[in-house]
Amino acid sequence: MKSMTGFGRATANLQERDITVEIKSVNSRFLDLSFRLPRSFQAMELSIRNHLKDRISRGKVELFLSLEDSAERNKKLLVDQALAERYKKEITELSEKLGIPCSVTGDRIFFYPEVFRLVEEEVEEDADGLLSIVDKAIEEFVHSREVEGRKLQEDLESKLSEMESYVRFLKEREPEIRLQYEKRLRKKIEESLEGRSIDEGRLLEEVAIFSDKVSTDEEITRLDSHIQRVKAILKEESAVGRDLDFLMQEMNRESNTILSKATDLDITDIALKAKNCIEKMREQVQNIE
């Protein structure tokens, strides 16, 4: 199990340039990738994207690639002769039209925009070498998510054990609470009839109907089933965040129903503790891939 929060970094010297790749991520419902690459590497974005998608499935992920060039590269001086001739022609015609003496000399042409341009020698990028650096950063990044994932798993397993203790208490008290409710309901019905004859069969039927309405046996059973399902999912190696999030919603629904049906202070107290525990787990689940 992996967290969606992670960080990875790798550095290497490639073609006399120090390359640094950093990857970081935070929570997201889906996989959201963004890149900051030097212009010379932007053509490789698709390959880098595919390498990331092979290793992760969820999270808002940012990849930063920077380089420092320490090489003394050859530089070329490019001259735009056509532009220089155009400058000379236009300046000469303008000076004649305005009657202003003007001479176009070679040293002055040097300062005319875009006539001379100094450019560095182009480097053919080593795609395989760069992807190797990216993969190292991804490896560290995934490892950090796995480490954080193990911590989340341990915390969830601890809270699931706490939830199991609440479920055991509810299961043990359910028959007693139901019996007490039936006795109170029967007493109220008898008091309301003020000594008149009672159809025992009908009375039992009515008591049973109302007793079922406050019974939490089904909710407790479903809650226990969800807990066992979560425990099983935590052992899976695939991305489980969405499944866990769904189960947290179901567990919260069952705890709310139990709380709404509670007719005993002890049951109310345990149901509130269970609900609080589920909320804490739900917060943690939001961090799981």
N, C-alpha and C positions, 0 to 999 in steps of 0.2 A: 504494500500500500504506500502511496506517495502523497506528500503534501503538494499543494499548488504553489507554495512559497519556496523559492530556491535561488541560489546564486552559483555561478561558475565562471572561472577565469582561466585563460591560457595565453602564454606569450611564447614567441619563437622568432628567430631571425630568418627571414626569407628574402632571397635576392638582395642581400645587404640592406634590408629594411627590418626594423623591429616591429612585428605585428602583435597587437594585443586584441583579444576577443573576450568580451564580457557579456554574460547572459544573466538576467534576473527576471523574476516572475512574481505575480501576486494573483489573488483569486479572480476567477471569471467563470461565468456559466458555460462558456464555450472556449475554443482555442482561438486566441487573438494574438497574432504575431506582428511585430513591428521591428524595423531594421534601421540602423544608422551606419551607412557604409560610405567610405570615400568614393569619389566619382569613378575612379579606375576599377573599383570592385563591384559596382552596382549591377553589372551584367551577370554576376554570380548569385544574385539574390534568390533566384528560383531554386538553385542547387542547395543553398544554405537552408532555405525554407523546407525543402523536402527532407533534409537530414534531421531537422528539428521535429517535423511531423512524424518521423519514424520512431521517435523516442517518447513523445509526450502527446496527450490527447486533450488536456484542458489547461486553462490559465491564460492570463494576460502576460505575454512574454516579450521582453525587449532585448535585442541583440545589438551591441555596440562594437564596431571594429575600427581601430585606429592604427596608424602607422607612423613611424619616424624613419626618414630616409637619411642614412649616414654616408651614402656612396657619393663619390665625385663623378657625376655623370657628364657625358659630353653634351655640350650645348651648341645649338645651331642658330646662326643669324640669318633670318629670312628677310629678303628685300622684295617689296612689291614695286617693281619698276613701272608697271602701268599706272599705279596710283601716283608715283613720283612725277611721271610725265604729265598726268592730269593736273597735279598741283602747279607745275611750272606753266602749263598752258593757261590755266585760269588766272594765276597771279599776273602773268604777262599781259593778258587781255584786259584785266581790271586796271592795271597801272596805266596802260595806254588810254583807256577810256576816261580815267580820272585825271590824266596828265600828271601822274605822280611817278617819279623815277623809282625804279625797283629792280633789284638784281637778285636772281635766285642762285645761291651758291650751294656747293655740296654740303658744307657743314650746317647750313640752315635747314636743308632738306631732312637732315637727321632728326630734327625735332618735330617734323610734321607727323601728326598722328597716323599710326598704322603703316607707315612706310617701312620702318624697320621693326622687326619683332624677334626677340630672343626666346627660343623654345628649347626645352630639355628633350633629350633623347627618349623616345617612347619605350616603355618596358613591357614586354609580353608577360602577362600575369601567369604565375604558376598555380593553376586552378587546383590541382591535386594537393599541392603543398598547403594552400590556404585551407582547403576542406579538412586536411589533417589537423590543423590548428583548431578549426571550428569544432571538430569531433572531440578533441581533448577538453575544450570548454564545455561541450554538451555533457561529456562523461562526468565532469565535476559537478555540473549543474544538476544532473539527474541524481547523482549520489547524495547531494545536499537535500533534495526532495525526499529521497528514501529515508534518510536519517530523521528528518522531521516527521515523515509518515509513521515511522516506528514509535515515535513519542506520542503521536496522536492515537495510534492503535492501542498503546498501553493505557492511555488515559480513558479511552472509550471502553476498553475491557473492564477497567476498574469501575466505571460508572454502570456498566451492564450488570456487574455483580451486585452493585447497590440496588439496581432496579429489580433483580431477582429476589432480593430480600423483601422488597415491598410487595411483590407479587405473592410470595409465600404467605406473608401476613394477611393479605386480602383474601387469599384462598381459604386460609384457616378461619377467618372471621366471617366469611360470607354466609355459611349455613346458620351460624348463631345470630347474625344480624337479621337474616331473613325470618328466622323463627321469632325473634323479639318483635319484629315489625308485624308479623301475623297476629301475635298475641295482642299487641296494642290496637291493631285494626279491629280484631274480633271484639275486644272490650268496648270500643267506641260504638260499634254497630249494635251491640247488645244494649248499651246504655241509651242509645237513641230510640230503640224500640220500646223502652220503658215497660219491660215485663211481659210484653205480648209474645205470643207463640212464635217460634222461629223454625223455619224449615232448615234443618241442619245441613242437608245436602246443598241447598241454595246458598246458605251462609258460607260453607266451605268453598263453593265455587267462586263467590264474590271475593272472598279473602285471597284465594289463589290468584285471581285475575289482577288484583291490585298489588299483590306481593310480587308478581312477575315484573310489574312496571318499575319496581325499585331494585330488582335483582341485577347484580353486576357480574354474574357468573360468565356470561358470554364475552363481556368486555375484558374481564380478567384473562380469560382463555386466549383471546386474540392478542392481548398485550404480551402475554407470555410467548405466544407464537412469533410475534415480531421481534422480541428480544433474542430468541433462538436463531431467527433468520439473520439478524444483524451479526451475531457471533460467527455464523457460518461465512457471511460475506467478508468479514475482516480477515479471513484466512485466504481469500482469493488473491491472485496475483494481477488481475486485470484492473482497469480503472473502475472504481466502485462508488465514487462520490455521488453520482445521481441516484443510484439505488438506495444508498444510505439516507440521502436527503428525503426521498419518498417515504421510507420506513419511519423516519423521525416524525414526519407529518401524521402518519397513521398512528403512531404511538401517542402523539400529543392528542389526537382525536379521542382515542380510547380513554386516556387519563381525564380528559375534560368530561366525558360522559360519566365516568365513575364518580368524579367530583360532584357533578350535578345531581346524581342519584343518592349521594351519601346521606344517611339518616343517623349517623353515629359520629361523634367527635373524633374518635380514634381513626375511623376510616377517612374522614375529611383531612386529618393531619397527614396521614400516609399518602393520600392522593395528591395533596399539595407538594409533598416532598418528591413524589414521583414526577410530577409535572415540572418542578424546578430542575430535577436531574435531566429530564428529557430536553429542556431548553438549553442546558449546558452542553449536552451532546450535540444538539442541533447546531450550535455555534461552532463546535469543533469540526463537524461534518462539512461545513461550508469551506473548510480549508483543504478538503481531500480531493485529489484528482479523480 
